[in-house]
Amino acid sequence: MNVSSKLFIPKLYCSVVGHQYRITKKVTNHIKEYTCSCCGKEVTNDAKGVLVPLTPKLKFIHLGLEQVIIKRRRTKRSKMKIVA
């Protein structure tokens, strides 16, 4: 079996049965990144909740958003410690 036929089988399976998405990264409570466990296709949900292909631009946006949220949580925790 050559390389092209090995790559063709998972794609064929996904086109017939459908993708088996698993959460690979939880950016926020509403935004998640998914990967198909069979063919490796990466998708994310957009503002309307529809699954769209994960592009490098969206990966960069998610990374920035994740950093902002982490920073906000740290600031919120430090303010709570000062008040308490």
N, CA, C and O atoms as a CHARMM CRD file, in Angstrom:
* protein
*
  336
    1    1 MET  N      0.85100  -1.16900   0.00000 PROA 1      0.00000
    2    1 MET  CA     0.00000   0.00000   0.00000 PROA 1      0.00000
    3    1 MET  C      0.89700   1.23200   0.00000 PROA 1      0.00000
    4    1 MET  O      1.77800   1.35600   0.85000 PROA 1      0.00000
    5    2 ASN  N      0.68200   2.13700  -0.93700 PROA 2      0.00000
    6    2 ASN  CA     1.51700   3.32500  -1.01300 PROA 2      0.00000
    7    2 ASN  C      0.95200   4.45100  -0.14800 PROA 2      0.00000
    8    2 ASN  O     -0.12100   4.32300   0.44300 PROA 2      0.00000
    9    3 VAL  N      1.68400   5.53900  -0.08800 PROA 3      0.00000
   10    3 VAL  CA     1.32900   6.65200   0.79600 PROA 3      0.00000
   11    3 VAL  C      0.00900   7.28900   0.39300 PROA 3      0.00000
   12    3 VAL  O     -0.79500   7.62700   1.26100 PROA 3      0.00000
   13    4 SER  N     -0.23100   7.45900  -0.88400 PROA 4      0.00000
   14    4 SER  CA    -1.45900   8.11900  -1.32300 PROA 4      0.00000
   15    4 SER  C     -2.70700   7.32100  -0.94800 PROA 4      0.00000
   16    4 SER  O     -3.73700   7.91300  -0.62500 PROA 4      0.00000
   17    5 SER  N     -2.63700   6.01400  -0.98300 PROA 5      0.00000
   18    5 SER  CA    -3.81200   5.22200  -0.60700 PROA 5      0.00000
   19    5 SER  C     -4.02200   5.23700   0.90500 PROA 5      0.00000
   20    5 SER  O     -5.15800   5.12700   1.36700 PROA 5      0.00000
   21    6 LYS  N     -2.93400   5.37400   1.69200 PROA 6      0.00000
   22    6 LYS  CA    -3.08400   5.47900   3.14600 PROA 6      0.00000
   23    6 LYS  C     -3.78700   6.77300   3.53300 PROA 6      0.00000
   24    6 LYS  O     -4.56700   6.79600   4.48500 PROA 6      0.00000
   25    7 LEU  N     -3.51800   7.84700   2.80200 PROA 7      0.00000
   26    7 LEU  CA    -4.16000   9.12200   3.08500 PROA 7      0.00000
   27    7 LEU  C     -5.58100   9.16100   2.53700 PROA 7      0.00000
   28    7 LEU  O     -6.41300   9.91700   3.03800 PROA 7      0.00000
   29    8 PHE  N     -5.86300   8.38100   1.54400 PROA 8      0.00000
   30    8 PHE  CA    -7.17300   8.39100   0.90200 PROA 8      0.00000
   31    8 PHE  C     -8.23100   7.70000   1.76000 PROA 8      0.00000
   32    8 PHE  O     -9.38400   8.13300   1.77600 PROA 8      0.00000
   33    9 ILE  N     -7.86300   6.64100   2.46900 PROA 9      0.00000
   34    9 ILE  CA    -8.83300   5.86200   3.23900 PROA 9      0.00000
   35    9 ILE  C     -9.51100   6.68900   4.33700 PROA 9      0.00000
   36    9 ILE  O    -10.73800   6.65800   4.42500 PROA 9      0.00000
   37   10 PRO  N     -8.76700   7.43400   5.18500 PROA 10     0.00000
   38   10 PRO  CA    -9.45800   8.24500   6.19400 PROA 10     0.00000
   39   10 PRO  C    -10.36300   9.30900   5.58500 PROA 10     0.00000
   40   10 PRO  O    -11.45100   9.56700   6.10200 PROA 10     0.00000
   41   11 LYS  N     -9.92200   9.93200   4.48700 PROA 11     0.00000
   42   11 LYS  CA   -10.75600  10.94200   3.84100 PROA 11     0.00000
   43   11 LYS  C    -12.02800  10.32300   3.27500 PROA 11     0.00000
   44   11 LYS  O    -13.09800  10.92700   3.34200 PROA 11     0.00000
   45   12 LEU  N    -11.91300   9.13100   2.72400 PROA 12     0.00000
   46   12 LEU  CA   -13.07400   8.42900   2.19800 PROA 12     0.00000
   47   12 LEU  C    -14.03900   8.10000   3.32900 PROA 12     0.00000
   48   12 LEU  O    -15.24800   8.29500   3.19700 PROA 12     0.00000
   49   13 TYR  N    -13.50500   7.60000   4.44200 PROA 13     0.00000
   50   13 TYR  CA   -14.33700   7.26900   5.60200 PROA 13     0.00000
   51   13 TYR  C    -15.08200   8.50500   6.09900 PROA 13     0.00000
   52   13 TYR  O    -16.28000   8.44100   6.37200 PROA 13     0.00000
   53   14 CYS  N    -14.37400   9.62800   6.21500 PROA 14     0.00000
   54   14 CYS  CA   -15.00700  10.86000   6.70500 PROA 14     0.00000
   55   14 CYS  C    -16.04600  11.38800   5.72400 PROA 14     0.00000
   56   14 CYS  O    -17.05800  11.94900   6.14300 PROA 14     0.00000
   57   15 SER  N    -15.81400  11.21800   4.43400 PROA 15     0.00000
   58   15 SER  CA   -16.79500  11.70600   3.46900 PROA 15     0.00000
   59   15 SER  C    -18.06800  10.85200   3.47800 PROA 15     0.00000
   60   15 SER  O    -19.15000  11.35000   3.16600 PROA 15     0.00000
   61   16 VAL  N    -17.94100   9.57800   3.83100 PROA 16     0.00000
   62   16 VAL  CA   -19.11000   8.70200   3.87200 PROA 16     0.00000
   63   16 VAL  C    -19.82900   8.79300   5.21600 PROA 16     0.00000
   64   16 VAL  O    -21.04000   9.00900   5.25800 PROA 16     0.00000
   65   17 VAL  N    -19.09300   8.62900   6.30800 PROA 17     0.00000
   66   17 VAL  CA   -19.68500   8.56600   7.64400 PROA 17     0.00000
   67   17 VAL  C    -19.79300   9.94100   8.28900 PROA 17     0.00000
   68   17 VAL  O    -20.75000  10.21200   9.01500 PROA 17     0.00000
   69   18 GLY  N    -18.83100  10.80100   8.03500 PROA 18     0.00000
   70   18 GLY  CA   -18.78000  12.11700   8.66400 PROA 18     0.00000
   71   18 GLY  C    -17.57500  12.19300   9.58200 PROA 18     0.00000
   72   18 GLY  O    -17.03300  11.17000  10.00100 PROA 18     0.00000
   73   19 HSD  N    -17.16500  13.40400   9.88600 PROA 19     0.00000
   74   19 HSD  CA   -15.99200  13.61000  10.73300 PROA 19     0.00000
   75   19 HSD  C    -16.31000  13.27300  12.18500 PROA 19     0.00000
   76   19 HSD  O    -17.43900  13.44300  12.64600 PROA 19     0.00000
   77   20 GLN  N    -15.30300  12.79700  12.88900 PROA 20     0.00000
   78   20 GLN  CA   -15.40100  12.48400  14.31600 PROA 20     0.00000
   79   20 GLN  C    -14.57400  13.52900  15.05800 PROA 20     0.00000
   80   20 GLN  O    -13.41700  13.28100  15.39800 PROA 20     0.00000
   81   21 TYR  N    -15.16800  14.70400  15.31000 PROA 21     0.00000
   82   21 TYR  CA   -14.43100  15.81700  15.90600 PROA 21     0.00000
   83   21 TYR  C    -14.25800  15.62100  17.40300 PROA 21     0.00000
   84   21 TYR  O    -15.15700  15.15400  18.10300 PROA 21     0.00000
   85   22 ARG  N    -13.07100  15.99400  17.87000 PROA 22     0.00000
   86   22 ARG  CA   -12.76000  16.00700  19.30200 PROA 22     0.00000
   87   22 ARG  C    -12.18600  17.36900  19.63800 PROA 22     0.00000
   88   22 ARG  O    -11.47500  17.96000  18.82600 PROA 22     0.00000
   89   23 ILE  N    -12.48600  17.87100  20.82000 PROA 23     0.00000
   90   23 ILE  CA   -11.97400  19.16600  21.24300 PROA 23     0.00000
   91   23 ILE  C    -10.47300  19.04100  21.50100 PROA 23     0.00000
   92   23 ILE  O    -10.03700  18.19800  22.28500 PROA 23     0.00000
   93   24 THR  N     -9.69100  19.88700  20.83600 PROA 24     0.00000
   94   24 THR  CA    -8.25200  19.88400  21.05500 PROA 24     0.00000
   95   24 THR  C     -7.81600  21.06300  21.90300 PROA 24     0.00000
   96   24 THR  O     -6.80300  20.98900  22.59700 PROA 24     0.00000
   97   25 LYS  N     -8.57600  22.15500  21.85200 PROA 25     0.00000
   98   25 LYS  CA    -8.21700  23.34000  22.61800 PROA 25     0.00000
   99   25 LYS  C     -9.47800  24.11100  22.96100 PROA 25     0.00000
  100   25 LYS  O    -10.31700  24.36400  22.09600 PROA 25     0.00000
  101   26 LYS  N     -9.60800  24.48200  24.21700 PROA 26     0.00000
  102   26 LYS  CA   -10.74000  25.28200  24.65900 PROA 26     0.00000
  103   26 LYS  C    -10.22800  26.69700  24.88600 PROA 26     0.00000
  104   26 LYS  O     -9.61600  26.98300  25.91500 PROA 26     0.00000
  105   27 VAL  N    -10.47900  27.58500  23.92300 PROA 27     0.00000
  106   27 VAL  CA    -9.98400  28.95600  23.98500 PROA 27     0.00000
  107   27 VAL  C    -10.78600  29.74700  25.00600 PROA 27     0.00000
  108   27 VAL  O    -10.20700  30.36000  25.90200 PROA 27     0.00000
  109   28 THR  N    -12.09900  29.74300  24.88500 PROA 28     0.00000
  110   28 THR  CA   -13.01000  30.35000  25.85900 PROA 28     0.00000
  111   28 THR  C    -14.14100  29.36800  26.09500 PROA 28     0.00000
  112   28 THR  O    -14.11300  28.24100  25.59900 PROA 28     0.00000
  113   29 ASN  N    -15.13800  29.80100  26.85500 PROA 29     0.00000
  114   29 ASN  CA   -16.30800  28.93800  27.06700 PROA 29     0.00000
  115   29 ASN  C    -17.07900  28.71600  25.76900 PROA 29     0.00000
  116   29 ASN  O    -17.76200  27.70400  25.61600 PROA 29     0.00000
  117   30 HSD  N    -16.97200  29.65300  24.84200 PROA 30     0.00000
  118   30 HSD  CA   -17.74800  29.57700  23.60500 PROA 30     0.00000
  119   30 HSD  C    -16.91300  29.18500  22.39100 PROA 30     0.00000
  120   30 HSD  O    -17.45100  28.66000  21.41600 PROA 30     0.00000
  121   31 ILE  N    -15.62100  29.43000  22.43800 PROA 31     0.00000
  122   31 ILE  CA   -14.76300  29.16200  21.29000 PROA 31     0.00000
  123   31 ILE  C    -13.87600  27.96100  21.59100 PROA 31     0.00000
  124   31 ILE  O    -13.15000  27.93900  22.58500 PROA 31     0.00000
  125   32 LYS  N    -13.94900  26.96400  20.71500 PROA 32     0.00000
  126   32 LYS  CA   -13.15500  25.75100  20.86500 PROA 32     0.00000
  127   32 LYS  C    -12.54300  25.38600  19.52400 PROA 32     0.00000
  128   32 LYS  O    -13.06800  25.74200  18.46900 PROA 32     0.00000
  129   33 GLU  N    -11.43400  24.67900  19.57700 PROA 33     0.00000
  130   33 GLU  CA   -10.81500  24.15100  18.36300 PROA 33     0.00000
  131   33 GLU  C    -11.00200  22.64500  18.36300 PROA 33     0.00000
  132   33 GLU  O    -10.79400  21.98700  19.38200 PROA 33     0.00000
  133   34 TYR  N    -11.39100  22.10300  17.22400 PROA 34     0.00000
  134   34 TYR  CA   -11.66800  20.67900  17.08300 PROA 34     0.00000
  135   34 TYR  C    -10.75000  20.07000  16.03400 PROA 34     0.00000
  136   34 TYR  O    -10.32900  20.75000  15.09800 PROA 34     0.00000
  137   35 THR  N    -10.44300  18.78600  16.19400 PROA 35     0.00000
  138   35 THR  CA    -9.68300  18.02600  15.20700 PROA 35     0.00000
  139   35 THR  C    -10.40500  16.70600  14.96100 PROA 35     0.00000
  140   35 THR  O    -10.86600  16.05600  15.89900 PROA 35     0.00000
  141   36 CYS  N    -10.49700  16.32100  13.70400 PROA 36     0.00000
  142   36 CYS  CA   -11.10100  15.03400  13.36400 PROA 36     0.00000
  143   36 CYS  C    -10.11500  13.93700  13.75100 PROA 36     0.00000
  144   36 CYS  O     -8.94800  13.97300  13.36000 PROA 36     0.00000
  145   37 SER  N    -10.58600  12.97600  14.51200 PROA 37     0.00000
  146   37 SER  CA    -9.70500  11.90700  14.98000 PROA 37     0.00000
  147   37 SER  C     -9.32100  10.94900  13.85900 PROA 37     0.00000
  148   37 SER  O     -8.37400  10.17600  14.00100 PROA 37     0.00000
  149   38 CYS  N    -10.03800  10.99300  12.76200 PROA 38     0.00000
  150   38 CYS  CA    -9.75900  10.07800  11.65200 PROA 38     0.00000
  151   38 CYS  C     -8.81800  10.70300  10.62000 PROA 38     0.00000
  152   38 CYS  O     -7.76700  10.13800  10.31700 PROA 38     0.00000
  153   39 CYS  N     -9.18800  11.86000  10.08300 PROA 39     0.00000
  154   39 CYS  CA    -8.40300  12.44400   8.98500 PROA 39     0.00000
  155   39 CYS  C     -7.52500  13.60800   9.42800 PROA 39     0.00000
  156   39 CYS  O     -6.65100  14.02700   8.66800 PROA 39     0.00000
  157   40 GLY  N     -7.72600  14.14400  10.62700 PROA 40     0.00000
  158   40 GLY  CA    -6.88600  15.21600  11.12900 PROA 40     0.00000
  159   40 GLY  C     -7.31200  16.61000  10.71300 PROA 40     0.00000
  160   40 GLY  O     -6.55100  17.55700  10.91100 PROA 40     0.00000
  161   41 LYS  N     -8.49400  16.77200  10.14800 PROA 41     0.00000
  162   41 LYS  CA    -8.97500  18.08300   9.73300 PROA 41     0.00000
  163   41 LYS  C     -9.23100  18.94100  10.97100 PROA 41     0.00000
  164   41 LYS  O     -9.82000  18.46700  11.94300 PROA 41     0.00000
  165   42 GLU  N     -8.79000  20.20600  10.93900 PROA 42     0.00000
  166   42 GLU  CA    -8.95900  21.11700  12.06800 PROA 42     0.00000
  167   42 GLU  C    -10.03600  22.14500  11.74400 PROA 42     0.00000
  168   42 GLU  O    -10.03400  22.74200  10.66700 PROA 42     0.00000
  169   43 VAL  N    -10.94800  22.34300  12.67900 PROA 43     0.00000
  170   43 VAL  CA   -12.01300  23.33300  12.53000 PROA 43     0.00000
  171   43 VAL  C    -12.19100  24.07400  13.85300 PROA 43     0.00000
  172   43 VAL  O    -11.69400  23.65200  14.89700 PROA 43     0.00000
  173   44 THR  N    -12.90700  25.17700  13.78000 PROA 44     0.00000
  174   44 THR  CA   -13.27200  25.94100  14.96300 PROA 44     0.00000
  175   44 THR  C    -14.66500  26.49500  14.74000 PROA 44     0.00000
  176   44 THR  O    -15.19000  26.43900  13.62900 PROA 44     0.00000
  177   45 ASN  N    -15.25700  27.02300  15.78400 PROA 45     0.00000
  178   45 ASN  CA   -16.57400  27.62800  15.60200 PROA 45     0.00000
  179   45 ASN  C    -16.42300  29.13500  15.48100 PROA 45     0.00000
  180   45 ASN  O    -15.58900  29.74300  16.15300 PROA 45     0.00000
  181   46 ASP  N    -17.24200  29.73400  14.61300 PROA 46     0.00000
  182   46 ASP  CA   -17.17200  31.17300  14.40400 PROA 46     0.00000
  183   46 ASP  C    -18.15200  31.88500  15.33300 PROA 46     0.00000
  184   46 ASP  O    -18.68100  31.27600  16.26200 PROA 46     0.00000
  185   47 ALA  N    -18.39200  33.15800  15.08800 PROA 47     0.00000
  186   47 ALA  CA   -19.25600  33.97000  15.95300 PROA 47     0.00000
  187   47 ALA  C    -20.69200  33.46000  15.99500 PROA 47     0.00000
  188   47 ALA  O    -21.39300  33.66400  16.98700 PROA 47     0.00000
  189   48 LYS  N    -21.13000  32.80400  14.93900 PROA 48     0.00000
  190   48 LYS  CA   -22.49900  32.27800  14.88200 PROA 48     0.00000
  191   48 LYS  C    -22.59300  30.84900  15.40200 PROA 48     0.00000
  192   48 LYS  O    -23.69100  30.30300  15.50900 PROA 48     0.00000
  193   49 GLY  N    -21.43900  30.22500  15.73300 PROA 49     0.00000
  194   49 GLY  CA   -21.43700  28.85700  16.23700 PROA 49     0.00000
  195   49 GLY  C    -21.31200  27.79900  15.16400 PROA 49     0.00000
  196   49 GLY  O    -21.45200  26.60900  15.44700 PROA 49     0.00000
  197   50 VAL  N    -21.05100  28.21400  13.93400 PROA 50     0.00000
  198   50 VAL  CA   -20.91300  27.29500  12.81000 PROA 50     0.00000
  199   50 VAL  C    -19.45300  26.85200  12.72300 PROA 50     0.00000
  200   50 VAL  O    -18.54800  27.66400  12.91800 PROA 50     0.00000
  201   51 LEU  N    -19.21800  25.58200  12.43400 PROA 51     0.00000
  202   51 LEU  CA   -17.86000  25.08100  12.29300 PROA 51     0.00000
  203   51 LEU  C    -17.25300  25.56800  10.98100 PROA 51     0.00000
  204   51 LEU  O    -17.83700  25.39900   9.91000 PROA 51     0.00000
  205   52 VAL  N    -16.07100  26.17600  11.08300 PROA 52     0.00000
  206   52 VAL  CA   -15.34800  26.67800   9.91400 PROA 52     0.00000
  207   52 VAL  C    -13.92600  26.13300   9.95600 PROA 52     0.00000
  208   52 VAL  O    -13.42200  25.83300  11.03800 PROA 52     0.00000
  209   53 PRO  N    -13.26400  25.99600   8.80900 PROA 53     0.00000
  210   53 PRO  CA   -11.87700  25.49900   8.80400 PROA 53     0.00000
  211   53 PRO  C    -10.96600  26.42000   9.62200 PROA 53     0.00000
  212   53 PRO  O    -11.12000  27.64100   9.60300 PROA 53     0.00000
  213   54 LEU  N    -10.02900  25.82100  10.33000 PROA 54     0.00000
  214   54 LEU  CA    -9.10300  26.57200  11.17400 PROA 54     0.00000
  215   54 LEU  C     -7.92000  27.02400  10.32400 PROA 54     0.00000
  216   54 LEU  O     -7.08400  26.21800   9.91700 PROA 54     0.00000
  217   55 THR  N     -7.86800  28.32100  10.06500 PROA 55     0.00000
  218   55 THR  CA    -6.79700  28.90000   9.25500 PROA 55     0.00000
  219   55 THR  C     -5.69400  29.42600  10.16800 PROA 55     0.00000
  220   55 THR  O     -5.91400  29.58500  11.36900 PROA 55     0.00000
  221   56 PRO  N     -4.51500  29.69700   9.62000 PROA 56     0.00000
  222   56 PRO  CA    -3.45400  30.28900  10.45000 PROA 56     0.00000
  223   56 PRO  C     -3.86700  31.62200  11.07200 PROA 56     0.00000
  224   56 PRO  O     -3.45300  31.94600  12.18500 PROA 56     0.00000
  225   57 LYS  N     -4.67600  32.38600  10.36000 PROA 57     0.00000
  226   57 LYS  CA    -5.15900  33.66700  10.88900 PROA 57     0.00000
  227   57 LYS  C     -6.03800  33.44000  12.12000 PROA 57     0.00000
  228   57 LYS  O     -5.89900  34.14100  13.12200 PROA 57     0.00000
  229   58 LEU  N     -6.93200  32.47000  12.04500 PROA 58     0.00000
  230   58 LEU  CA    -7.79700  32.16400  13.18700 PROA 58     0.00000
  231   58 LEU  C     -6.99000  31.60400  14.35900 PROA 58     0.00000
  232   58 LEU  O     -7.30100  31.89900  15.51300 PROA 58     0.00000
  233   59 LYS  N     -5.96200  30.80200  14.08200 PROA 59     0.00000
  234   59 LYS  CA    -5.09700  30.30100  15.14800 PROA 59     0.00000
  235   59 LYS  C     -4.42400  31.45100  15.87700 PROA 59     0.00000
  236   59 LYS  O     -4.33000  31.44700  17.10400 PROA 59     0.00000
  237   60 PHE  N     -3.95500  32.43900  15.11800 PROA 60     0.00000
  238   60 PHE  CA    -3.30300  33.61300  15.70300 PROA 60     0.00000
  239   60 PHE  C     -4.28900  34.41800  16.55300 PROA 60     0.00000
  240   60 PHE  O     -3.94300  34.88100  17.64000 PROA 60     0.00000
  241   61 ILE  N     -5.50300  34.57900  16.06000 PROA 61     0.00000
  242   61 ILE  CA    -6.54400  35.29900  16.80600 PROA 61     0.00000
  243   61 ILE  C     -6.87300  34.56500  18.09400 PROA 61     0.00000
  244   61 ILE  O     -7.01000  35.19600  19.14200 PROA 61     0.00000
  245   62 HSD  N     -7.00300  33.25300  18.03700 PROA 62     0.00000
  246   62 HSD  CA    -7.30600  32.46000  19.23300 PROA 62     0.00000
  247   62 HSD  C     -6.18500  32.54700  20.25600 PROA 62     0.00000
  248   62 HSD  O     -6.44100  32.61000  21.45800 PROA 62     0.00000
  249   63 LEU  N     -4.94000  32.54900  19.78200 PROA 63     0.00000
  250   63 LEU  CA    -3.80000  32.66100  20.68400 PROA 63     0.00000
  251   63 LEU  C     -3.83500  33.99600  21.42800 PROA 63     0.00000
  252   63 LEU  O     -3.63900  34.03800  22.64200 PROA 63     0.00000
  253   64 GLY  N     -4.08400  35.08300  20.70100 PROA 64     0.00000
  254   64 GLY  CA    -4.18200  36.40100  21.32800 PROA 64     0.00000
  255   64 GLY  C     -5.33500  36.48900  22.30500 PROA 64     0.00000
  256   64 GLY  O     -5.19200  37.05400  23.38900 PROA 64     0.00000
  257   65 LEU  N     -6.46700  35.94000  21.93400 PROA 65     0.00000
  258   65 LEU  CA    -7.63800  35.93900  22.80000 PROA 65     0.00000
  259   65 LEU  C     -7.38200  35.14500  24.06800 PROA 65     0.00000
  260   65 LEU  O     -7.78700  35.55500  25.15600 PROA 65     0.00000
  261   66 GLU  N     -6.71900  34.02700  23.93100 PROA 66     0.00000
  262   66 GLU  CA    -6.39600  33.19200  25.08400 PROA 66     0.00000
  263   66 GLU  C     -5.45800  33.93000  26.04100 PROA 66     0.00000
  264   66 GLU  O     -5.62200  33.84200  27.25800 PROA 66     0.00000
  265   67 GLN  N     -4.48000  34.65600  25.50200 PROA 67     0.00000
  266   67 GLN  CA    -3.55700  35.41700  26.34500 PROA 67     0.00000
  267   67 GLN  C     -4.27200  36.53300  27.08800 PROA 67     0.00000
  268   67 GLN  O     -3.97400  36.78400  28.25500 PROA 67     0.00000
  269   68 VAL  N     -5.21100  37.20500  26.43300 PROA 68     0.00000
  270   68 VAL  CA    -5.98100  38.26900  27.08400 PROA 68     0.00000
  271   68 VAL  C     -6.80700  37.69900  28.23200 PROA 68     0.00000
  272   68 VAL  O     -6.86800  38.29800  29.30600 PROA 68     0.00000
  273   69 ILE  N     -7.43000  36.57000  28.02100 PROA 69     0.00000
  274   69 ILE  CA    -8.26700  35.95800  29.04900 PROA 69     0.00000
  275   69 ILE  C     -7.41500  35.50200  30.23300 PROA 69     0.00000
  276   69 ILE  O     -7.81200  35.68400  31.38400 PROA 69     0.00000
  277   70 ILE  N     -6.25600  34.91700  29.96500 PROA 70     0.00000
  278   70 ILE  CA    -5.36900  34.48600  31.04700 PROA 70     0.00000
  279   70 ILE  C     -4.92000  35.69600  31.86400 PROA 70     0.00000
  280   70 ILE  O     -4.90000  35.64800  33.09400 PROA 70     0.00000
  281   71 LYS  N     -4.56500  36.76900  31.18300 PROA 71     0.00000
  282   71 LYS  CA    -4.14000  37.99300  31.87300 PROA 71     0.00000
  283   71 LYS  C     -5.26700  38.56200  32.71700 PROA 71     0.00000
  284   71 LYS  O     -5.04200  38.99800  33.84600 PROA 71     0.00000
  285   72 ARG  N     -6.47500  38.56000  32.17700 PROA 72     0.00000
  286   72 ARG  CA    -7.63800  39.08100  32.90200 PROA 72     0.00000
  287   72 ARG  C     -7.91000  38.25800  34.15500 PROA 72     0.00000
  288   72 ARG  O     -8.23200  38.81300  35.20600 PROA 72     0.00000
  289   73 ARG  N     -7.78300  36.93300  34.04900 PROA 73     0.00000
  290   73 ARG  CA    -8.01300  36.07200  35.20900 PROA 73     0.00000
  291   73 ARG  C     -6.96800  36.32400  36.29300 PROA 73     0.00000
  292   73 ARG  O     -7.30000  36.35400  37.47800 PROA 73     0.00000
  293   74 ARG  N     -5.70300  36.50600  35.89400 PROA 74     0.00000
  294   74 ARG  CA    -4.64500  36.79100  36.86600 PROA 74     0.00000
  295   74 ARG  C     -4.91700  38.10200  37.59000 PROA 74     0.00000
  296   74 ARG  O     -4.76600  38.18600  38.80900 PROA 74     0.00000
  297   75 THR  N     -5.31600  39.12700  36.84000 PROA 75     0.00000
  298   75 THR  CA    -5.60200  40.42800  37.43200 PROA 75     0.00000
  299   75 THR  C     -6.77300  40.32600  38.39100 PROA 75     0.00000
  300   75 THR  O     -6.74400  40.90500  39.47700 PROA 75     0.00000
  301   76 LYS  N     -7.79000  39.60100  38.00000 PROA 76     0.00000
  302   76 LYS  CA    -8.97700  39.44000  38.83900 PROA 76     0.00000
  303   76 LYS  C     -8.62500  38.70800  40.12700 PROA 76     0.00000
  304   76 LYS  O     -9.11400  39.07300  41.19700 PROA 76     0.00000
  305   77 ARG  N     -7.78700  37.68400  40.04200 PROA 77     0.00000
  306   77 ARG  CA    -7.38500  36.92300  41.23600 PROA 77     0.00000
  307   77 ARG  C     -6.54600  37.77700  42.16400 PROA 77     0.00000
  308   77 ARG  O     -6.71600  37.71700  43.38200 PROA 77     0.00000
  309   78 SER  N     -5.63500  38.57800  41.60200 PROA 78     0.00000
  310   78 SER  CA    -4.78000  39.40400  42.44700 PROA 78     0.00000
  311   78 SER  C     -5.60300  40.47800  43.14700 PROA 78     0.00000
  312   78 SER  O     -5.32000  40.80600  44.30000 PROA 78     0.00000
  313   79 LYS  N     -6.62100  41.03700  42.47800 PROA 79     0.00000
  314   79 LYS  CA    -7.48900  42.01800  43.12100 PROA 79     0.00000
  315   79 LYS  C     -8.29200  41.37800  44.23000 PROA 79     0.00000
  316   79 LYS  O     -8.52900  42.00600  45.26300 PROA 79     0.00000
  317   80 MET  N     -8.72200  40.12700  44.03700 PROA 80     0.00000
  318   80 MET  CA    -9.49200  39.42900  45.07500 PROA 80     0.00000
  319   80 MET  C     -8.63200  39.16300  46.29400 PROA 80     0.00000
  320   80 MET  O     -9.13400  39.22200  47.41700 PROA 80     0.00000
  321   81 LYS  N     -7.34800  38.87200  46.11200 PROA 81     0.00000
  322   81 LYS  CA    -6.43700  38.62300  47.23600 PROA 81     0.00000
  323   81 LYS  C     -6.18500  39.90200  48.02200 PROA 81     0.00000
  324   81 LYS  O     -6.06800  39.86300  49.24700 PROA 81     0.00000
  325   82 ILE  N     -6.10200  41.02300  47.33700 PROA 82     0.00000
  326   82 ILE  CA    -5.87800  42.29800  48.01000 PROA 82     0.00000
  327   82 ILE  C     -7.07900  42.69000  48.84400 PROA 82     0.00000
  328   82 ILE  O     -6.92300  43.17200  49.96600 PROA 82     0.00000
  329   83 VAL  N     -8.26200  42.49200  48.31900 PROA 83     0.00000
  330   83 VAL  CA    -9.49800  42.83600  49.03400 PROA 83     0.00000
  331   83 VAL  C     -9.70800  41.91200  50.22000 PROA 83     0.00000
  332   83 VAL  O    -10.12300  42.36100  51.28900 PROA 83     0.00000
  333   84 ALA  N     -9.43300  40.64400  50.04800 PROA 84     0.00000
  334   84 ALA  CA    -9.66500  39.67500  51.11200 PROA 84     0.00000
  335   84 ALA  C     -8.61900  39.78600  52.15500 PROA 84     0.00000
  336   84 ALA  O     -8.64700  39.04500  53.13800 PROA 84     0.00000
